[in-house]
Amino acid sequence: ISTPVLSKMPPTTALGPRAIVLSGPSGYSTNV
């Protein structure tokens, strides 16, 4: 399940420790 979230927010707080930050226009983070 992948959830687009602003890179401004900590991926570990919203998605979890397994959150991977992908380099994109707005900075998307997907939880694998």
MMTF fields as JSON, N, C-alpha, C and O atoms, coordinates in Angstrom:
{
  "mmtfVersion": "1.0.0",
  "mmtfProducer": "UNKNOWN",
  "numBonds": 127,
  "numAtoms": 128,
  "numGroups": 32,
  "numChains": 1,
  "numModels": 1,
  "chainsPerModel": [1],
  "groupsPerChain": [32],
  "chainIdList": ["A"],
  "bondAtomList": [4, 2, 8, 6, 12, 10, 16, 14, 20, 18, 24, 22, 28, 26, 32, 30, 36, 34, 40, 38, 44, 42, 48, 46, 52, 50, 56, 54, 60, 58, 64, 62, 68, 66, 72, 70, 76, 74, 80, 78, 84, 82, 88, 86, 92, 90, 96, 94, 100, 98, 104, 102, 108, 106, 112, 110, 116, 114, 120, 118, 124, 122],
  "bondOrderList": [1, 1, 1, 1, 1, 1, 1, 1, 1, 1, 1, 1, 1, 1, 1, 1, 1, 1, 1, 1, 1, 1, 1, 1, 1, 1, 1, 1, 1, 1, 1],
  "groupList": [{"groupName": "ILE", "atomNameList": ["N", "CA", "C", "O"], "elementList": ["N", "C", "C", "O"], "formalChargeList": [0, 0, 0, 0], "bondAtomList": [1, 0, 2, 1, 3, 2], "bondOrderList": [1, 1, 2], "singleLetterCode": "I", "chemCompType": "L-PEPTIDE LINKING"}, {"groupName": "SER", "atomNameList": ["N", "CA", "C", "O"], "elementList": ["N", "C", "C", "O"], "formalChargeList": [0, 0, 0, 0], "bondAtomList": [1, 0, 2, 1, 3, 2], "bondOrderList": [1, 1, 2], "singleLetterCode": "S", "chemCompType": "L-PEPTIDE LINKING"}, {"groupName": "THR", "atomNameList": ["N", "CA", "C", "O"], "elementList": ["N", "C", "C", "O"], "formalChargeList": [0, 0, 0, 0], "bondAtomList": [1, 0, 2, 1, 3, 2], "bondOrderList": [1, 1, 2], "singleLetterCode": "T", "chemCompType": "L-PEPTIDE LINKING"}, {"groupName": "PRO", "atomNameList": ["N", "CA", "C", "O"], "elementList": ["N", "C", "C", "O"], "formalChargeList": [0, 0, 0, 0], "bondAtomList": [1, 0, 2, 1, 3, 2], "bondOrderList": [1, 1, 2], "singleLetterCode": "P", "chemCompType": "L-PEPTIDE LINKING"}, {"groupName": "VAL", "atomNameList": ["N", "CA", "C", "O"], "elementList": ["N", "C", "C", "O"], "formalChargeList": [0, 0, 0, 0], "bondAtomList": [1, 0, 2, 1, 3, 2], "bondOrderList": [1, 1, 2], "singleLetterCode": "V", "chemCompType": "L-PEPTIDE LINKING"}, {"groupName": "LEU", "atomNameList": ["N", "CA", "C", "O"], "elementList": ["N", "C", "C", "O"], "formalChargeList": [0, 0, 0, 0], "bondAtomList": [1, 0, 2, 1, 3, 2], "bondOrderList": [1, 1, 2], "singleLetterCode": "L", "chemCompType": "L-PEPTIDE LINKING"}, {"groupName": "LYS", "atomNameList": ["N", "CA", "C", "O"], "elementList": ["N", "C", "C", "O"], "formalChargeList": [0, 0, 0, 0], "bondAtomList": [1, 0, 2, 1, 3, 2], "bondOrderList": [1, 1, 2], "singleLetterCode": "K", "chemCompType": "L-PEPTIDE LINKING"}, {"groupName": "MET", "atomNameList": ["N", "CA", "C", "O"], "elementList": ["N", "C", "C", "O"], "formalChargeList": [0, 0, 0, 0], "bondAtomList": [1, 0, 2, 1, 3, 2], "bondOrderList": [1, 1, 2], "singleLetterCode": "M", "chemCompType": "L-PEPTIDE LINKING"}, {"groupName": "ALA", "atomNameList": ["N", "CA", "C", "O"], "elementList": ["N", "C", "C", "O"], "formalChargeList": [0, 0, 0, 0], "bondAtomList": [1, 0, 2, 1, 3, 2], "bondOrderList": [1, 1, 2], "singleLetterCode": "A", "chemCompType": "L-PEPTIDE LINKING"}, {"groupName": "GLY", "atomNameList": ["N", "CA", "C", "O"], "elementList": ["N", "C", "C", "O"], "formalChargeList": [0, 0, 0, 0], "bondAtomList": [1, 0, 2, 1, 3, 2], "bondOrderList": [1, 1, 2], "singleLetterCode": "G", "chemCompType": "PEPTIDE LINKING"}, {"groupName": "ARG", "atomNameList": ["N", "CA", "C", "O"], "elementList": ["N", "C", "C", "O"], "formalChargeList": [0, 0, 0, 0], "bondAtomList": [1, 0, 2, 1, 3, 2], "bondOrderList": [1, 1, 2], "singleLetterCode": "R", "chemCompType": "L-PEPTIDE LINKING"}, {"groupName": "TYR", "atomNameList": ["N", "CA", "C", "O"], "elementList": ["N", "C", "C", "O"], "formalChargeList": [0, 0, 0, 0], "bondAtomList": [1, 0, 2, 1, 3, 2], "bondOrderList": [1, 1, 2], "singleLetterCode": "Y", "chemCompType": "L-PEPTIDE LINKING"}, {"groupName": "ASN", "atomNameList": ["N", "CA", "C", "O"], "elementList": ["N", "C", "C", "O"], "formalChargeList": [0, 0, 0, 0], "bondAtomList": [1, 0, 2, 1, 3, 2], "bondOrderList": [1, 1, 2], "singleLetterCode": "N", "chemCompType": "L-PEPTIDE LINKING"}],
  "groupTypeList": [0, 1, 2, 3, 4, 5, 1, 6, 7, 3, 3, 2, 2, 8, 5, 9, 3, 10, 8, 0, 4, 5, 1, 9, 3, 1, 9, 11, 1, 2, 12, 4],
  "groupIdList": [1, 2, 3, 4, 5, 6, 7, 8, 9, 10, 11, 12, 13, 14, 15, 16, 17, 18, 19, 20, 21, 22, 23, 24, 25, 26, 27, 28, 29, 30, 31, 32],
  "secStructList": [7, 7, 7, 7, 7, 7, 6, 6, 1, 7, 2, 2, 2, 2, 6, 7, 6, 6, 3, 3, 3, 3, 7, 7, 1, 1, 7, 3, 3, 3, 3, 7],
  "xCoordList": [0.846, 0.0, 0.881, 1.727, 0.663, 1.479, 0.642, -0.42, 1.128, 0.38, 1.21, 2.242, 0.76, 1.462, 1.376, 0.284, 2.517, 2.522, 3.588, 4.621, 3.344, 4.315, 5.622, 5.625, 6.719, 8.039, 8.374, 9.348, 7.547, 7.778, 7.515, 8.054, 6.682, 6.356, 7.272, 7.582, 7.711, 8.568, 7.889, 6.808, 8.497, 7.946, 7.801, 6.938, 8.646, 8.632, 7.466, 7.046, 6.951, 5.853, 4.5, 3.561, 4.415, 3.135, 2.985, 1.909, 4.073, 3.991, 4.603, 4.089, 5.706, 6.353, 7.826, 8.306, 8.545, 9.988, 10.357, 11.504, 9.364, 9.64, 9.327, 9.247, 9.153, 8.807, 10.018, 11.11, 9.807, 10.894, 10.568, 9.516, 11.475, 11.234, 11.73, 12.917, 10.802, 11.155, 11.354, 10.648, 12.311, 12.591, 11.583, 11.603, 10.7, 9.67, 9.483, 10.201, 8.514, 8.226, 7.854, 8.351, 6.99, 6.552, 7.192, 7.053, 7.892, 8.522, 7.531, 6.925, 7.364, 6.38, 7.048, 8.196, 6.336, 6.876, 5.935, 4.748, 6.462, 5.621, 5.996, 7.176, 4.988, 5.233, 5.203, 4.164, 6.349, 6.429, 6.152, 6.172],
  "yCoordList": [-1.2, 0.0, 1.25, 1.435, 2.091, 3.303, 4.543, 4.737, 5.374, 6.581, 7.836, 8.031, 8.695, 9.937, 10.951, 11.388, 11.321, 12.278, 13.338, 13.052, 14.541, 15.619, 15.292, 14.809, 15.559, 15.237, 16.122, 15.884, 17.149, 18.059, 17.351, 17.735, 16.317, 15.57, 14.362, 13.719, 14.039, 12.885, 11.589, 11.277, 10.821, 9.572, 8.526, 7.651, 8.626, 7.646, 7.899, 7.01, 9.119, 9.48, 9.161, 8.766, 9.34, 9.155, 7.74, 7.147, 7.209, 5.91, 4.79, 3.672, 5.111, 4.08, 3.967, 4.674, 3.095, 2.906, 2.358, 2.46, 1.773, 1.167, 2.13, 1.729, 3.403, 4.41, 4.751, 5.001, 4.757, 5.086, 6.377, 6.494, 7.336, 8.623, 8.604, 8.408, 8.81, 8.814, 10.244, 11.157, 10.429, 11.766, 12.134, 11.573, 13.081, 13.484, 14.979, 15.696, 15.461, 16.887, 17.505, 18.571, 16.833, 17.341, 16.539, 16.875, 15.478, 14.627, 13.668, 13.955, 12.523, 11.556, 10.493, 10.125, 9.999, 8.929, 7.731, 7.864, 6.562, 5.376, 4.354, 4.085, 3.784, 2.791, 1.396, 0.95, 0.695, -0.642, -1.702, -2.896],
  "zCoordList": [0.0, 0.0, 0.0, 0.875, -0.99, -1.08, -0.798, -1.39, 0.106, 0.454, 0.214, 0.855, -0.715, -1.027, 0.112, 0.477, 0.667, 1.776, 1.53, 0.925, 1.987, 1.803, 2.509, 3.641, 1.836, 2.384, 3.577, 4.291, 3.781, 4.9, 6.225, 7.263, 6.178, 7.393, 7.522, 6.519, 8.735, 9.006, 8.58, 9.08, 7.662, 7.157, 8.255, 8.183, 9.264, 10.348, 11.294, 12.034, 11.259, 12.156, 11.533, 12.224, 10.209, 9.529, 8.969, 9.038, 8.417, 7.751, 8.578, 8.617, 9.237, 10.039, 9.689, 8.803, 10.366, 10.212, 8.834, 8.4, 8.149, 6.844, 5.703, 4.542, 6.048, 5.044, 4.18, 4.69, 2.872, 1.948, 1.206, 0.579, 1.282, 0.625, -0.818, -1.079, -1.745, -3.161, -3.646, -3.218, -4.534, -5.053, -6.134, -7.23, -5.817, -6.771, -6.764, -6.067, -7.541, -7.662, -6.311, -5.947, -5.588, -4.288, -3.163, -1.987, -3.539, -2.54, -1.933, -0.9, -2.576, -2.086, -1.233, -1.481, -0.233, 0.596, 0.57, 0.866, 0.216, 0.119, 1.173, 1.398, 1.816, 2.854, 2.258, 1.77, 2.294, 1.699, 2.761, 2.462]
}
